[in-house]
Amino acid sequence: MYPFSIAHVTLNNLTMQLITHLDDKVAGAGFRSGNRLWSDSLEHARSLLKPKCRVLYAGGHLGSAAIYLAKAEPSATIYCFEPDPLNFALLTVNLHLNQVQNIHAFPYALGKSGQYISFFKSAWDSSDHRCAMPKSSDMEVSIFRSLPYKIQMVNPVEMFSKCYGFTVPPLMDLIVIDTQGADFAIIEACLPLVSKDTTIIAEYSPYHLYRYGTTREDAARVLKHFSRISLSREQPATVQQLLAIYDDYYAQYKGFYDICLRK
């Protein structure tokens, strides 16, 4: 028996096919369940799409969200990054299965500098791989293992310049980041790609930020680049409110938020 299965997934009312790994007992099992899946943050991202817009998607996973956005706006160009080798392989197959041609997929982690970094995989949830191990006191630490080799991190501005030359995308219209802790480092690396018309949707999980090495001061420095901040898409927030959440939650994982940032 092959360890892979094709799932017919209805995500935010769009049906697609996704190859999943049978050892994936959380994200993959959710896709294989046959349930209709819904994501408010994905719907928010879709509402921001414009004709010919440029989208950077960090944490592409198996491609479900990027494929949804690509089909919702076929004239968009989506630059999708997924560093896990198996996830990236399945992502590229899923692009082919769904006949998507407006996604440029890259097998890299994003960050402020080009380097090789350690990577830690969850034994049962392909959406929970990360660049920093859980604390040794956490119950979940036993399900993570380090890859026996390091993966490549790239700075997005430098990589675009090397890959695209004179056709390099100068700015992004939408940036979506879901990377289990690397989110604020990626936001900072992407600042040269951000204009007053750019929207950033990112996961805000103080526990994961703390484990990755993003301090309260780092978070404050990044947030001060933005004048419009909201939790999800509706609730306005201030820098001080987000820092207060960081103070409350960095020592123990208690949840996460989707935040929306604009200059």
N, C-alpha and C positions, 0 to 999 in steps of 0.2 A: 504494500500500500504506500502510495506517495504521501509525503507529509504536507501536501498542499491541497487546498480546496478552493473552488470558485464559488463565491457568494454573490447572490443577486441582492443588491442593497438599494433601499430607498432612503436617501438622505435629503432632508429638507425638500421632499416632494420630487426629487430627481432620482431616477433609477439608473444604476450603473452596475457593472460587474467588477468584483475585486478578488484577486488571488490573495488568500491568507494562509498562514502557517498553522497547522493543527495544534502545535504546542502553545499557540497564543490563546490563553484561556480568558482574556479580558477583552481587549480591543477587537481581536480577531473573532472571538466567540460572539461579540456583539454584532459584528457584521454578518456572521453566519446564522444568526438567530431568526432571520426573516422578519424581525420587527421593523417598523418604520422609525427611523432615527431622526432626531431633531437637535439642532444646535443654534441657540440664539446668537452666539458670537459669529457663527458662519453666516447666518441670515443678515446680521449687521454688515459683515464684509460684503455680501452680495449687494446690499442696498447702496453701497458706495461705489460700485463699479460704473465706469463710464466707457463709451466707445473708445477703443484704442488705448485704454489706460495701461499702465505698467505696474505690476504687482510683484513684490518680493515676499515669498513665503518661506519662513525659516521653521524647520521642524515638520517637513512634508509627510513623514510617516509613510503609509502605503499609498498615498496620493488621493485619498477620498475627498478631502476638502479642496485641494487644488483642482482636481478634476471637476468638482461641482462648480467652482468659480470659472473655470475655463469654458465649461458648457453654458453657464449663465451669460457670459459675455465673450463670444468667440473671437471678437476683434481685439481682446486684451492679450497682453503678453505677460506670462507668469514665470518668474525666476524662482524655482523651487529647490530648496536645499534640504537634504536628508543624509546625515553622516553614518548611520548604521548600515553596514554592508548588506545585510539581509533585507532590511526595510527598503533600501535603495533599489535592490534588484527587483523586489516585488513592485515597487513604484513604477519602474520603467516598463515592466510587463503590463501593469494596469493601465498605463498611458496607451499602450498598443491595443489592449482589449477594448478600451473605450474610444478608440480612434481620435485621440486628442493630439493636436499638433501645435497648439499655442502655449505649451509648457516647455520651458528649458530646464532640465533637471540636472542637478550637480551633487556629487557624493561627498560633500564637505560640511563640516561644522562652520558656523560663522563666529567671528570674534574680532577683537581690535587689532590682532596681529597674526601674521602667518606663522604657524608652528605646528608641531605634532603633539597631541594631547592624549591622555588616558581616557578611556570610554568604558562605561559600566552598563551592562545589559540586565534587564529584568528577566527572570526565568519564565514568567508567565504573562507579561503584558508588554507587547511591542511598542506601546505608546508611552512607556515609562522609562525608556533608556535615558541616560544622563551622563554629564561630564564630571560629576562629583558623587562619591559614595554617600549613602545615608550614614548618620552617626552610628557608631558601634553599639549604642544602647537601643537603637530603634529595632522594633520587631521585624521590619521588612529587610534588614540588612542581609539576612541569610539568603534572600532570593536574588541578590545581585552578584554578578561576577565581572571581573575586568577582562576586556579583550586581551589576548596575549600579545598584541601589537598596538601601536598608537595610531590614531586617525588624524587626518589632516584638517587643521583649522585655517580658514582664509579670511582676510579682510575683504568685505564685499566691494568696496570702491577699487581696491587694487586688483581684485580678481576680474571685475568687469572690464577694467582698462586692458588687462592682458588678454582676455578672451575676445573682446569685441573691437578693440582698436578704435578706429574713427567712428564706428557705429555704436559706441558705448552708450547705454541709457544714462542720460544726465541726472534725472530725478525719478523718484517713484511717486505714484499717485496713492498707492496703498501698500502698507507693510503689515504683515501678519506674523506674529512670533509666538511659538508655543514650544519651549525647549527645556522645561524642567530645571530652570535656574539660570541659564545663560542669557535670559531675555534682556536684562538691562545692559549687559556688555554688548549685545547685538544692537540694541537701540543706539548706544553711543557710537558704535562703529558705522552705523547707517546715517548719522547726522548729516554728512555731506550730500546725501541723496534725498534729504527732506526739505520741502519748501512749505510756504504758508498754506498750500493746497493739499499737502500730504496728510493722510490719516494713518496713525499707527494703532493697531489692535494687538495687545500683548497680554500674556498671562502674568499676573502679579501674585506670586507665592513667596512670601518672606522666608519661609523655611528653606525652599529650594534656592533662593537667592543667597541666603546665608551660607548654605553648604557649598555653593559654587564659589563664594568668596566676595560677593557683592555686599559691601558694608552699607550701613545707614547713610554714611557720608557719600558713598558712590551713588546710591539711589537719589539722594537730594540733588547731587550735581546733574544727574541726567534729567530729572523731573523739571528742574528750573529752566530747561530749554523750551518748555511748553506752557502756553498760556491758557489752554483749554484742556481740562482733564475731567474724565468721567469714569465712574464704575459702571461696567457694562456700557449701555449706550444712553441711559436715561439720567442717571444720578450724578450731578456735578460734584466734583471733589477738589480739594486743594492739596498742595504739596504736603502741608502739615498733617492733613488727615491720612494720607498714604504713609507718611513716616510714622505716625502713631500706630497704624496697623503693623508696620514693620517692628516697632518696639514691642508690641504685644505678642507677635507670633514667631519671631525669628528663632527662638529657642526650642520650639516644639511645633511640629506640623499640625495645623488645625484647619487648613482650608486654603483656598485660592480665589482670586477674583480675575475677571476680565476687565482690563482698563483700556480706555480710548484716549489717545493723545493727539493734540494738534498745536501747531505754533500759533 
